Structures are given as C-alpha cells and as structure tokens.
Amino acid sequence: MKRIAVVGASAAGLAAAETLRREGYDGTLTLVGDEPQAPYDRPPLSKQVLAAEWQPERLALRPPADLAALDLDLRLGVAATGLQLAEHTVQLADGTEVPYDGLIVATGVRPRRLPGEGAHVLRTLDDALMLRDRLGPGLRLVVVGAGFLGAEAAAVAWRLGAKVTLLEPAPVPLAHAVGAEVGALLTRAHVERGVDLRCGVTVSEVTEDGVRLADGELVEGDEVLVAVGSQPNTEWLEGSGLAVGDGVVCDEYCEAARNVYAAGDVARWHNPLFGTSMRIEHRTNAAEQGMAAARNLLRPDARKPFAPVPYFWSDQYDMKVQAYGYLRGHDEVAVVDGDLAEGRFVAAYRTGERVSGALAVGMPPKAIRLWRQAIAARAAWGQAVLTEVTATRG
C-alpha cells in the first residue's frame, strides 16, 4: 500500500496512525479530523476540564514533536463528506479528495440532542469550555440523562456550588447497564449531596427557562446539559456501499470492506470473546481497536480477531468506578467482595453460564483484576463466584 487514509483524528485514529508507522509503513499517511485541534483526550472533559483543574493544552494526546515525527498528511478542521469505494477516495468538506489504498474509519460519535435551543452537550473541548464558563455557585443546572457522562458532569457542577437537577427517564439510572442494585447505589451518591434527582420523567423539549417534561411541567434552570447518549458519525458513508447499522458494521477483524477497517466509537464489530456484535464508547477500547485495525490492514495474511475485555472507569464525587467486560444484557449480578451498603464492593455479572463482567466501586485495582482474567478465560459462573467468595470471606 502506498496511500493509507485514517478518517477521525481522536484516540482511535491517532493510535492507528502511530501503529502503522511503528509497524514499518512508510507510505503516504493522511489523518483527517473535523476539529481544528490536534488529537486530544476526551474523558477529562467531563471531569478535570469542566472543574477547571486542567487547562486545554494538557489534553493533547501527543506533543507537537511526536506528531510531526509521524510525517502525516494532516487535514484538521475539515470533515469527511463522502466515500467512493470503487474509486478508493474520501471526499472532504473543503472540496478536496483523499485517495487511498487502505482506509481506517474512526469518525466517532456525536451527542444526541433534544428539541429546543440553548442546551449544552459535552463531547468536544469547545463544549466543555462553554459549560465551564457558566458553572459557579448558585447557578441552577438541569442535567438531562443520569448515565455516566451526565452523572460525572452533575458531580463536578455540585462541587462548584451549582444547584443541580438531574432528570432520568428510567426508574433507576444505569440499571440497564449495571443492574438495579448497583444503579441505585450510584444514584444514592447524588441524593446524599442534595442533588434534585428525578427518575421516571421524560423531557420533551428545552426552553429558555429550563426544560419541559412530557406531562407539561416546566423544570427551571439557568443552564441545561443534555446527556442522553450519542449516535455514530456515519452519515458521510451513506451510499458508499459500507454496511451501517448503529455504527460501521465490521467482522471480527474490524474489517468493513476490502482494505477498509473501522475503529473506536463508530465501529460495530463482532467480538468473538463474547460471541456478539458490540459498539464500545470507551477510551481504552478506542486506542486498542485503532492499533488492531492498523495491524490487520497492514498485514492481511497475519490478521488477528479483535477480542478484548472492554474496560471503562468513571469518577463521581469521591467514588471511583471501574468495570471490565460486557455488562449489558446480563442475567445475574452478585456482590463478591466488599459491601454494597458501604459503597465499597466488587460485583460480578453473569450472562448465560459464564462470567461476562465485573464492576468495582471504591476498591483497589487488584480487587477487580482477577475478574478480568476470569472474563478473558470464559470462566464458568458457578466455579468463579464460589472461588472468589471463599477467598474474600475466608
């Protein structure tokens, strides 16, 4: 291959570009990004950046010298608008085209929005800085969506003295992902600090004075943050011939078409470790998948399935949440270490007859590390839980 294009200049795209160079690729390497900034880290946006603990320059994934050493054809501040598979070209918003012999799609996701104007979202550096400028003592902030992103932002706003109202359509926040008991524990942290948490409510629109609920009630606020999930950036691929369905559809090698791979938040691939198709919006997965896609593109005769144990973390108030595996669709949750009531525990998740995930709150990393090994080994549920409970409880 003489020309490789990577579309998406965030964690997955940069990891792919670095891997290509590290593996010996010395041809033309184009990295396209729709934001004007060089690749930067996103998880701190809802934590350290929003809290004004970090300045923007600290987010850079690589110093300028390291980026320059990659010898990239760097196209920043310009979005991809189309893909011609037969012609092997990517169309950009500035009217130019990028020819390629190999392509990696890493265009990520964008926030879902609600009807109405004036609400904040939290995906880009500009989003975080705009909301940060508004936060302060006495500000009334309405957060729509009590998932991990909304919960992290609510925790930061509370710490800065804002009066936070947190609205969630589900009866228990995060129950679909982590189970009702764990979701209730995470929810308790907001209530104990005086956050006005309202579950089982649906927001119909954003207004000048806050948000309006489906039953007509107005929930007043000075600022509104909408954190109701995201959608993959795949519109530019319409008509290209690539299969798209809640992301770019890939096989176990992250391949979407011949010499076309996808990585990061936008990729929906078959993970053979769990035997299912998944799309993971976590920072660690983005980097690992970018590297895997690059290696498989570069060496098609030595491809390896991408079969990771997904990992994510979340910081809320004084809680550190860590999780391994694929927790969605689980059949059972069991606390195997610590105490749920005390807010320090490890919970294991069963899907079918095997261990599929583990989540820890307020525990040292080693407390959950063995569960990662059990997930990777496809450990049988009964034996794994019995062994762990016996070890931790004597």
DRENDO-1510 file (C-alpha; in Angstrom, 1 decimal, always signed):
<recs>
REC; n; res; u; v; w
REC; 1; MET; +0.0; +0.0; +0.0 .
REC; 2; LYS; +1.3; +3.4; -1.0 .
REC; 3; ARG; -1.5; +5.5; +0.5 .
REC; 4; ILE; -3.5; +5.0; +3.7 .
REC; 5; ALA; -6.1; +7.3; +5.0 .
REC; 6; VAL; -7.3; +7.5; +8.6 .
REC; 7; VAL; -10.6; +9.5; +8.9 .
REC; 8; GLY; -11.0; +10.6; +12.5 .
REC; 9; ALA; -8.3; +12.4; +14.5 .
REC; 10; SER; -9.0; +11.3; +18.0 .
REC; 11; ALA; -7.8; +8.4; +20.2 .
REC; 12; ALA; -8.6; +5.6; +17.8 .
REC; 13; GLY; -7.4; +7.4; +14.7 .
REC; 14; LEU; -4.1; +8.5; +16.3 .
REC; 15; ALA; -3.5; +5.0; +17.6 .
REC; 16; ALA; -4.0; +3.6; +14.2 .
REC; 17; ALA; -1.6; +6.1; +12.6 .
REC; 18; GLU; +1.1; +5.5; +15.2 .
REC; 19; THR; +0.8; +1.8; +14.8 .
REC; 20; LEU; +1.1; +2.0; +11.0 .
REC; 21; ARG; +4.4; +3.9; +11.4 .
REC; 22; ARG; +5.6; +1.7; +14.2 .
REC; 23; GLU; +4.9; -1.5; +12.1 .
REC; 24; GLY; +7.1; -0.1; +9.3 .
REC; 25; TYR; +4.6; +1.6; +6.9 .
REC; 26; ASP; +6.5; +4.4; +5.2 .
REC; 27; GLY; +4.0; +5.4; +2.5 .
REC; 28; THR; +1.7; +8.5; +2.5 .
REC; 29; LEU; -0.4; +8.6; +5.6 .
REC; 30; THR; -3.3; +11.0; +5.7 .
REC; 31; LEU; -5.1; +11.8; +9.0 .
REC; 32; VAL; -8.4; +13.7; +8.7 .
REC; 33; GLY; -10.1; +15.4; +11.6 .
REC; 34; ASP; -13.2; +17.6; +11.7 .
REC; 35; GLU; -12.0; +19.6; +14.7 .
REC; 36; PRO; -9.2; +22.2; +14.3 .
REC; 37; GLN; -7.3; +20.9; +17.3 .
REC; 38; ALA; -4.6; +18.2; +17.2 .
REC; 39; PRO; -5.7; +14.9; +18.6 .
REC; 40; TYR; -6.7; +15.3; +22.3 .
REC; 41; ASP; -8.1; +13.2; +25.1 .
REC; 42; ARG; -11.9; +13.3; +25.8 .
REC; 43; PRO; -12.5; +11.6; +29.2 .
REC; 44; PRO; -11.1; +14.6; +31.2 .
REC; 45; LEU; -13.7; +16.9; +29.5 .
REC; 46; SER; -16.4; +15.9; +32.0 .
REC; 47; LYS; -14.0; +15.8; +34.9 .
REC; 48; GLN; -10.8; +17.8; +35.2 .
REC; 49; VAL; -11.5; +20.3; +32.4 .
REC; 50; LEU; -15.1; +21.0; +33.5 .
REC; 51; ALA; -13.8; +21.5; +37.0 .
REC; 52; ALA; -11.2; +24.0; +35.7 .
REC; 53; GLU; -8.4; +21.7; +37.2 .
REC; 54; TRP; -6.8; +21.2; +33.8 .
REC; 55; GLN; -6.2; +23.7; +31.0 .
REC; 56; PRO; -6.8; +22.7; +27.4 .
REC; 57; GLU; -3.2; +22.2; +26.4 .
REC; 58; ARG; -2.9; +19.3; +28.9 .
REC; 59; LEU; -5.4; +17.3; +26.8 .
REC; 60; ALA; -3.0; +16.8; +23.9 .
REC; 61; LEU; -2.5; +13.1; +23.2 .
REC; 62; ARG; +1.0; +13.7; +21.9 .
REC; 63; PRO; +3.4; +16.7; +22.0 .
REC; 64; PRO; +3.8; +18.5; +18.6 .
REC; 65; ALA; +7.3; +17.0; +18.1 .
REC; 66; ASP; +5.9; +13.4; +18.3 .
REC; 67; LEU; +3.1; +14.2; +16.0 .
REC; 68; ALA; +5.5; +15.8; +13.5 .
REC; 69; ALA; +7.7; +12.6; +13.6 .
REC; 70; LEU; +4.8; +10.6; +12.2 .
REC; 71; ASP; +5.2; +12.5; +8.9 .
REC; 72; LEU; +1.4; +12.8; +8.4 .
REC; 73; ASP; -0.6; +14.5; +5.7 .
REC; 74; LEU; -2.6; +16.1; +8.4 .
REC; 75; ARG; -6.0; +17.5; +7.5 .
REC; 76; LEU; -7.6; +19.2; +10.5 .
REC; 77; GLY; -10.7; +21.3; +10.7 .
REC; 78; VAL; -12.3; +19.6; +7.7 .
REC; 79; ALA; -14.9; +16.8; +7.9 .
REC; 80; ALA; -15.3; +13.9; +5.6 .
REC; 81; THR; -18.4; +14.1; +3.5 .
REC; 82; GLY; -18.4; +11.1; +1.3 .
REC; 83; LEU; -16.7; +7.8; +0.4 .
REC; 84; GLN; -16.3; +6.2; -3.0 .
REC; 85; LEU; -15.3; +2.6; -2.5 .
REC; 86; ALA; -14.8; +1.8; -6.2 .
REC; 87; GLU; -12.6; +4.8; -6.7 .
REC; 88; HIS; -10.8; +4.5; -3.4 .
REC; 89; THR; -11.4; +8.1; -2.5 .
REC; 90; VAL; -12.7; +10.1; +0.5 .
REC; 91; GLN; -14.4; +13.4; -0.2 .
REC; 92; LEU; -13.8; +16.3; +2.3 .
REC; 93; ALA; -15.9; +19.3; +3.1 .
REC; 94; ASP; -13.4; +21.7; +1.5 .
REC; 95; GLY; -14.0; +20.1; -1.9 .
REC; 96; THR; -10.8; +18.1; -2.0 .
REC; 97; GLU; -10.4; +14.3; -2.2 .
REC; 98; VAL; -8.1; +11.9; -0.4 .
REC; 99; PRO; -7.1; +8.9; -2.5 .
REC; 100; TYR; -6.2; +5.7; -0.6 .
REC; 101; ASP; -5.2; +2.1; -0.9 .
REC; 102; GLY; -6.2; +1.3; +2.6 .
REC; 103; LEU; -8.8; +3.2; +4.8 .
REC; 104; ILE; -9.5; +3.2; +8.6 .
REC; 105; VAL; -12.8; +4.9; +9.6 .
REC; 106; ALA; -12.6; +6.4; +13.1 .
REC; 107; THR; -15.1; +9.2; +13.0 .
REC; 108; GLY; -16.5; +8.6; +16.5 .
REC; 109; VAL; -19.9; +9.7; +17.7 .
REC; 110; ARG; -21.8; +12.9; +18.4 .
REC; 111; PRO; -24.3; +13.7; +21.2 .
REC; 112; ARG; -28.0; +13.2; +20.8 .
REC; 113; ARG; -30.0; +16.4; +21.2 .
REC; 114; LEU; -33.5; +17.4; +22.3 .
REC; 115; PRO; -35.9; +19.7; +20.6 .
REC; 116; GLY; -35.4; +23.4; +21.5 .
REC; 117; GLU; -32.4; +25.7; +21.6 .
REC; 118; GLY; -29.7; +26.7; +24.0 .
REC; 119; ALA; -28.8; +23.4; +25.7 .
REC; 120; HIS; -25.2; +22.3; +26.2 .
REC; 121; VAL; -23.8; +19.0; +25.1 .
REC; 122; LEU; -20.5; +17.5; +26.2 .
REC; 123; ARG; -18.3; +15.9; +23.5 .
REC; 124; THR; -15.7; +18.4; +22.3 .
REC; 125; LEU; -13.2; +20.7; +24.0 .
REC; 126; ASP; -15.3; +23.7; +23.0 .
REC; 127; ASP; -18.4; +22.1; +24.6 .
REC; 128; ALA; -16.6; +21.6; +27.9 .
REC; 129; LEU; -15.1; +25.2; +27.9 .
REC; 130; MET; -18.5; +26.7; +27.1 .
REC; 131; LEU; -20.2; +24.9; +30.0 .
REC; 132; ARG; -17.3; +25.5; +32.3 .
REC; 133; ASP; -17.6; +29.3; +31.8 .
REC; 134; ARG; -21.2; +29.1; +33.1 .
REC; 135; LEU; -20.7; +27.0; +36.2 .
REC; 136; GLY; -20.4; +28.5; +39.6 .
REC; 137; PRO; -22.0; +29.0; +43.0 .
REC; 138; GLY; -25.8; +29.4; +42.8 .
REC; 139; LEU; -26.2; +28.5; +39.2 .
REC; 140; ARG; -29.2; +26.3; +38.5 .
REC; 141; LEU; -28.1; +23.5; +36.2 .
REC; 142; VAL; -30.5; +20.9; +34.8 .
REC; 143; VAL; -28.8; +17.8; +33.6 .
REC; 144; VAL; -30.9; +15.6; +31.3 .
REC; 145; GLY; -29.7; +12.0; +31.5 .
REC; 146; ALA; -28.2; +10.3; +34.5 .
REC; 147; GLY; -25.8; +8.0; +32.7 .
REC; 148; PHE; -22.1; +8.1; +33.4 .
REC; 149; LEU; -21.5; +11.3; +31.4 .
REC; 150; GLY; -24.4; +13.2; +33.0 .
REC; 151; ALA; -23.5; +11.9; +36.5 .
REC; 152; GLU; -19.9; +13.0; +36.1 .
REC; 153; ALA; -20.9; +16.5; +35.0 .
REC; 154; ALA; -23.5; +16.7; +37.8 .
REC; 155; ALA; -20.9; +15.8; +40.3 .
REC; 156; VAL; -18.5; +18.5; +39.1 .
REC; 157; ALA; -21.2; +21.1; +39.0 .
REC; 158; TRP; -22.3; +20.3; +42.5 .
REC; 159; ARG; -18.7; +20.6; +43.7 .
REC; 160; LEU; -18.5; +24.0; +42.1 .
REC; 161; GLY; -21.6; +25.2; +44.1 .
REC; 162; ALA; -24.3; +24.8; +41.4 .
REC; 163; LYS; -27.8; +23.8; +42.3 .
REC; 164; VAL; -28.2; +20.6; +40.2 .
REC; 165; THR; -31.4; +18.9; +39.0 .
REC; 166; LEU; -30.7; +15.5; +37.4 .
REC; 167; LEU; -33.5; +14.1; +35.2 .
REC; 168; GLU; -33.7; +10.5; +34.1 .
REC; 169; PRO; -36.4; +8.6; +32.2 .
REC; 170; ALA; -35.6; +5.2; +33.7 .
REC; 171; PRO; -36.8; +4.2; +37.2 .
REC; 172; VAL; -33.2; +3.5; +38.3 .
REC; 173; PRO; -30.3; +5.2; +36.4 .
REC; 174; LEU; -27.9; +2.9; +34.7 .
REC; 175; ALA; -29.9; -0.2; +35.6 .
REC; 176; HIS; -29.9; -1.4; +32.0 .
REC; 177; ALA; -26.1; -1.4; +32.1 .
REC; 178; VAL; -25.1; -2.3; +35.6 .
REC; 179; GLY; -28.2; -3.7; +37.3 .
REC; 180; ALA; -30.8; -2.2; +39.5 .
REC; 181; GLU; -28.9; -2.6; +42.8 .
REC; 182; VAL; -25.6; -1.1; +41.6 .
REC; 183; GLY; -27.5; +1.6; +39.8 .
REC; 184; ALA; -29.3; +2.5; +43.0 .
REC; 185; LEU; -26.0; +2.7; +44.9 .
REC; 186; LEU; -24.5; +5.1; +42.3 .
REC; 187; THR; -27.7; +7.1; +42.4 .
REC; 188; ARG; -27.5; +7.4; +46.2 .
REC; 189; ALA; -24.4; +9.5; +45.9 .
REC; 190; HIS; -26.3; +12.3; +44.2 .
REC; 191; VAL; -29.2; +12.2; +46.6 .
REC; 192; GLU; -27.0; +12.3; +49.7 .
REC; 193; ARG; -25.4; +15.5; +48.4 .
REC; 194; GLY; -28.6; +17.3; +47.8 .
REC; 195; VAL; -28.9; +16.9; +44.0 .
REC; 196; ASP; -32.5; +17.0; +43.0 .
REC; 197; LEU; -32.7; +13.6; +41.2 .
REC; 198; ARG; -36.0; +12.8; +39.4 .
REC; 199; CYS; -36.3; +9.4; +37.8 .
REC; 200; GLY; -39.1; +8.1; +35.5 .
REC; 201; VAL; -39.5; +11.5; +33.8 .
REC; 202; THR; -39.3; +12.3; +30.1 .
REC; 203; VAL; -38.1; +15.7; +28.8 .
REC; 204; SER; -39.9; +16.8; +25.7 .
REC; 205; GLU; -38.0; +20.0; +24.9 .
REC; 206; VAL; -35.5; +22.6; +26.0 .
REC; 207; THR; -36.9; +26.0; +26.7 .
REC; 208; GLU; -35.5; +29.5; +27.6 .
REC; 209; ASP; -36.3; +28.8; +31.2 .
REC; 210; GLY; -35.1; +25.2; +31.6 .
REC; 211; VAL; -36.8; +22.1; +30.2 .
REC; 212; ARG; -40.4; +21.0; +29.7 .
REC; 213; LEU; -41.4; +17.5; +30.7 .
REC; 214; ALA; -43.8; +15.3; +28.7 .
REC; 215; ASP; -46.6; +16.0; +31.3 .
REC; 216; GLY; -46.2; +19.7; +30.7 .
REC; 217; GLU; -44.3; +20.6; +33.9 .
REC; 218; LEU; -41.5; +23.2; +33.5 .
REC; 219; VAL; -38.3; +22.4; +35.3 .
REC; 220; GLU; -36.5; +25.7; +35.7 .
REC; 221; GLY; -32.8; +26.1; +35.2 .
REC; 222; ASP; -30.3; +28.8; +34.2 .
REC; 223; GLU; -28.4; +26.2; +32.0 .
REC; 224; VAL; -29.2; +22.8; +30.6 .
REC; 225; LEU; -26.9; +20.0; +29.8 .
REC; 226; VAL; -28.3; +17.2; +27.6 .
REC; 227; ALA; -26.5; +13.9; +28.1 .
REC; 228; VAL; -28.9; +11.4; +26.6 .
REC; 229; GLY; -26.5; +9.3; +24.6 .
REC; 230; SER; -24.8; +9.5; +21.3 .
REC; 231; GLN; -25.1; +8.4; +17.7 .
REC; 232; PRO; -22.3; +7.2; +15.4 .
REC; 233; ASN; -20.9; +9.6; +12.8 .
REC; 234; THR; -21.8; +7.5; +9.7 .
REC; 235; GLU; -23.9; +9.9; +7.6 .
REC; 236; TRP; -20.9; +10.7; +5.4 .
REC; 237; LEU; -20.9; +7.0; +4.4 .
REC; 238; GLU; -24.4; +6.9; +3.0 .
REC; 239; GLY; -24.5; +5.5; -0.5 .
REC; 240; SER; -20.9; +4.3; -0.1 .
REC; 241; GLY; -21.7; +0.6; +0.0 .
REC; 242; LEU; -20.5; +0.1; +3.5 .
REC; 243; ALA; -22.9; -1.6; +5.8 .
REC; 244; VAL; -24.1; +0.8; +8.5 .
REC; 245; GLY; -26.3; -0.1; +11.5 .
REC; 246; ASP; -25.7; +1.8; +14.7 .
REC; 247; GLY; -22.1; +2.2; +13.6 .
REC; 248; VAL; -19.9; +0.8; +10.8 .
REC; 249; VAL; -20.6; -2.9; +10.7 .
REC; 250; CYS; -17.4; -5.0; +10.8 .
REC; 251; ASP; -16.3; -8.6; +11.2 .
REC; 252; GLU; -14.1; -9.9; +14.0 .
REC; 253; TYR; -11.0; -8.3; +12.3 .
REC; 254; CYS; -12.7; -4.9; +12.3 .
REC; 255; GLU; -12.9; -5.0; +8.5 .
REC; 256; ALA; -15.9; -3.4; +6.9 .
REC; 257; ALA; -15.0; -4.0; +3.2 .
REC; 258; ARG; -11.8; -5.0; +1.4 .
REC; 259; ASN; -9.0; -2.9; +2.8 .
REC; 260; VAL; -11.5; -0.8; +4.8 .
REC; 261; TYR; -11.5; -1.1; +8.6 .
REC; 262; ALA; -13.2; +0.8; +11.4 .
REC; 263; ALA; -12.1; +1.6; +15.0 .
REC; 264; GLY; -13.3; +3.3; +18.1 .
REC; 265; ASP; -16.8; +4.6; +19.0 .
REC; 266; VAL; -18.0; +4.3; +15.4 .
REC; 267; ALA; -17.2; +0.7; +14.9 .
REC; 268; ARG; -19.7; -2.1; +15.4 .
REC; 269; TRP; -17.7; -5.4; +15.2 .
REC; 270; HIS; -18.2; -9.0; +16.2 .
REC; 271; ASN; -16.3; -9.7; +19.4 .
REC; 272; PRO; -15.6; -13.4; +19.4 .
REC; 273; LEU; -14.8; -13.4; +23.1 .
REC; 274; PHE; -18.4; -12.7; +23.8 .
REC; 275; GLY; -19.9; -14.1; +20.6 .
REC; 276; THR; -21.8; -11.0; +19.9 .
REC; 277; SER; -21.7; -7.7; +17.9 .
REC; 278; MET; -20.9; -4.7; +20.0 .
REC; 279; ARG; -20.0; -1.0; +19.8 .
REC; 280; ILE; -18.0; +0.3; +22.7 .
REC; 281; GLU; -17.7; +4.0; +23.6 .
REC; 282; HIS; -14.8; +3.8; +26.0 .
REC; 283; ARG; -11.4; +5.4; +25.7 .
REC; 284; THR; -9.3; +2.3; +26.3 .
REC; 285; ASN; -11.2; +0.4; +23.6 .
REC; 286; ALA; -10.7; +3.2; +21.1 .
REC; 287; ALA; -6.9; +3.0; +21.4 .
REC; 288; GLU; -6.7; -0.8; +21.4 .
REC; 289; GLN; -9.1; -1.1; +18.4 .
REC; 290; GLY; -7.2; +1.6; +16.4 .
REC; 291; MET; -4.0; -0.4; +16.9 .
REC; 292; ALA; -5.7; -3.7; +16.0 .
REC; 293; ALA; -7.3; -2.3; +12.8 .
REC; 294; ALA; -4.0; -0.8; +11.7 .
REC; 295; ARG; -2.1; -4.1; +12.1 .
REC; 296; ASN; -4.9; -6.1; +10.3 .
REC; 297; LEU; -4.9; -3.6; +7.4 .
REC; 298; LEU; -1.2; -3.7; +7.0 .
REC; 299; ARG; -0.7; -7.4; +7.3 .
REC; 300; PRO; -3.8; -9.1; +5.9 .
REC; 301; ASP; -2.2; -12.6; +5.9 .
REC; 302; ALA; -1.5; -12.4; +9.6 .
REC; 303; ARG; -4.7; -10.9; +10.8 .
REC; 304; LYS; -5.9; -11.5; +14.4 .
REC; 305; PRO; -9.5; -11.2; +15.6 .
REC; 306; PHE; -10.1; -8.2; +17.9 .
REC; 307; ALA; -11.4; -9.9; +21.1 .
REC; 308; PRO; -10.8; -7.5; +24.0 .
REC; 309; VAL; -12.2; -7.5; +27.5 .
REC; 310; PRO; -13.7; -3.9; +27.4 .
REC; 311; TYR; -12.7; -1.6; +30.3 .
REC; 312; PHE; -14.2; +1.7; +31.5 .
REC; 313; TRP; -13.9; +3.9; +34.5 .
REC; 314; SER; -15.9; +6.8; +35.9 .
REC; 315; ASP; -15.2; +9.4; +38.7 .
REC; 316; GLN; -18.2; +10.8; +40.6 .
REC; 317; TYR; -17.8; +12.7; +43.8 .
REC; 318; ASP; -15.4; +10.6; +45.9 .
REC; 319; MET; -16.3; +7.4; +44.0 .
REC; 320; LYS; -14.0; +5.6; +41.6 .
REC; 321; VAL; -16.0; +3.2; +39.4 .
REC; 322; GLN; -14.1; +0.6; +37.3 .
REC; 323; ALA; -15.6; -2.1; +35.1 .
REC; 324; TYR; -14.4; -4.9; +32.9 .
REC; 325; GLY; -16.3; -7.0; +30.3 .
REC; 326; TYR; -19.7; -6.6; +28.6 .
REC; 327; LEU; -22.3; -5.9; +31.2 .
REC; 328; ARG; -25.3; -5.2; +29.0 .
REC; 329; GLY; -27.9; -7.9; +28.7 .
REC; 330; HIS; -26.6; -9.7; +31.8 .
REC; 331; ASP; -28.7; -12.4; +33.6 .
REC; 332; GLU; -27.4; -12.0; +37.1 .
REC; 333; VAL; -25.4; -9.8; +39.4 .
REC; 334; ALA; -23.6; -10.9; +42.6 .
REC; 335; VAL; -21.6; -8.9; +45.1 .
REC; 336; VAL; -18.4; -11.0; +45.5 .
REC; 337; ASP; -16.3; -8.7; +47.6 .
REC; 338; GLY; -16.9; -5.7; +50.0 .
REC; 339; ASP; -20.4; -4.4; +50.9 .
REC; 340; LEU; -22.9; -2.7; +48.6 .
REC; 341; ALA; -24.3; -0.7; +51.5 .
REC; 342; GLU; -20.9; +0.7; +52.4 .
REC; 343; GLY; -20.2; +1.8; +48.8 .
REC; 344; ARG; -17.1; -0.4; +48.6 .
REC; 345; PHE; -17.6; -3.6; +46.6 .
REC; 346; VAL; -16.9; -5.7; +43.6 .
REC; 347; ALA; -19.9; -7.1; +41.6 .
REC; 348; ALA; -19.7; -9.9; +39.1 .
REC; 349; TYR; -22.0; -10.3; +36.2 .
REC; 350; ARG; -23.3; -13.5; +34.6 .
REC; 351; THR; -24.6; -13.9; +31.0 .
REC; 352; GLY; -25.6; -17.5; +30.3 .
REC; 353; GLU; -23.3; -19.8; +32.2 .
REC; 354; ARG; -20.2; -17.7; +32.1 .
REC; 355; VAL; -18.7; -14.6; +33.8 .
REC; 356; SER; -19.3; -11.7; +31.4 .
REC; 357; GLY; -18.3; -8.7; +33.5 .
REC; 358; ALA; -17.2; -7.2; +36.8 .
REC; 359; LEU; -17.6; -3.7; +38.4 .
REC; 360; ALA; -15.9; -2.2; +41.4 .
REC; 361; VAL; -16.6; +0.9; +43.4 .
REC; 362; GLY; -14.1; +2.3; +45.9 .
REC; 363; MET; -11.9; -0.8; +45.6 .
REC; 364; PRO; -8.2; -1.0; +44.7 .
REC; 365; PRO; -7.4; -2.1; +41.1 .
REC; 366; LYS; -6.2; -5.6; +42.2 .
REC; 367; ALA; -9.6; -6.4; +43.6 .
REC; 368; ILE; -11.1; -6.5; +40.1 .
REC; 369; ARG; -8.1; -7.5; +38.1 .
REC; 370; LEU; -8.7; -11.3; +38.8 .
REC; 371; TRP; -12.2; -10.9; +37.4 .
REC; 372; ARG; -10.8; -9.5; +34.1 .
REC; 373; GLN; -8.8; -12.7; +33.8 .
REC; 374; ALA; -11.9; -14.8; +34.5 .
REC; 375; ILE; -13.8; -12.9; +31.8 .
REC; 376; ALA; -11.0; -13.4; +29.3 .
REC; 377; ALA; -10.8; -17.1; +30.1 .
REC; 378; ARG; -14.6; -17.5; +29.7 .
REC; 379; ALA; -14.8; -18.8; +33.2 .
REC; 380; ALA; -17.8; -20.7; +34.3 .
REC; 381; TRP; -20.0; -18.6; +36.6 .
REC; 382; GLY; -20.6; -21.0; +39.5 .
REC; 383; GLN; -17.0; -22.0; +40.0 .
REC; 384; ALA; -15.6; -18.5; +39.6 .
REC; 385; VAL; -18.0; -17.0; +42.1 .
REC; 386; LEU; -17.6; -19.8; +44.6 .
REC; 387; THR; -13.8; -19.4; +44.4 .
REC; 388; GLU; -13.8; -15.7; +44.8 .
REC; 389; VAL; -16.4; -15.6; +47.6 .
REC; 390; THR; -14.4; -18.3; +49.5 .
REC; 391; ALA; -11.2; -16.3; +49.1 .
REC; 392; THR; -12.5; -13.0; +50.2 .
REC; 393; ARG; -14.7; -14.2; +53.0 .
REC; 394; GLY; -12.5; -16.9; +54.4 .
</recs>
